[in-house]
Amino acid sequence: MSDSEEHHFESKADAGASKTYPQQAGTIRKNGYIVIKNRPCKVVEVSTSKTGKHGHAKCHFVGIDIFNGKKLEDIVPSSHNCDVPHVDRTEYQLIDISEDGYVSLLTENGNTKDDLKLPNDENLQAQIRSGYDDGKDIILTVMSAMGEEQICALKEIGGKN
């Protein structure tokens, strides 16, 4: 095999890839991500406590579930590994909103994605609906982690006159 050959591997699909990766508890910082009680969370508070003579320093994490907004807490020895979720953000163009609250999205390669519901956040849902009803071109940001996906933001890319 010659050196001039280049191979480009583009992996968009998870071929049995893990939904999380290990990271030492002492290295996880505020605004990072962590798995608490099997839920992907954004870390909002970290405090480290030193324990006795032969004990481990402990990290106290407070996180907000990135999909449902619930506050979760966990205490882990700082030398132990924690699970950190792979969090991806992908942008799609909005094509249609169905009667039952599902959205039809256009992917980068021209296919449609029809398996996402409007977000539970009523403010964001109202913005998406009003922009769609006004005939504006809307890009939705979809956050995915640990096998779950949810619309988390929108932006308009100009409107129809």
Sequence and secondary structure as in RCSB ss.txt:
>XXXX:A:sequence
MSDSEEHHFESKADAGASKTYPQQAGTIRKNGYIVIKNRPCKVVEVSTSKTGKHGHAKCHFVGIDIFNGKKLEDI
VPSSHNCDVPHVDRTEYQLIDISEDGYVSLLTENGNTKDDLKLPNDENLQAQIRSGYDDGKDIILTVMSAMGEEQ
ICALKEIGGKN
>XXXX:A:secstr
  TT        S SS  SEEEEEGGG  TTSEEEETTEEEEEEEEEEE  STTS  EEEEEEEETTT  EEEEE
EETTSEEEEE  EEEEEEEEEE TTSEEEEE TTS EEEEEE  S HHHHHHHHHHHHTTEEEEEEEEEETTEEE
EEEEEEEEE  
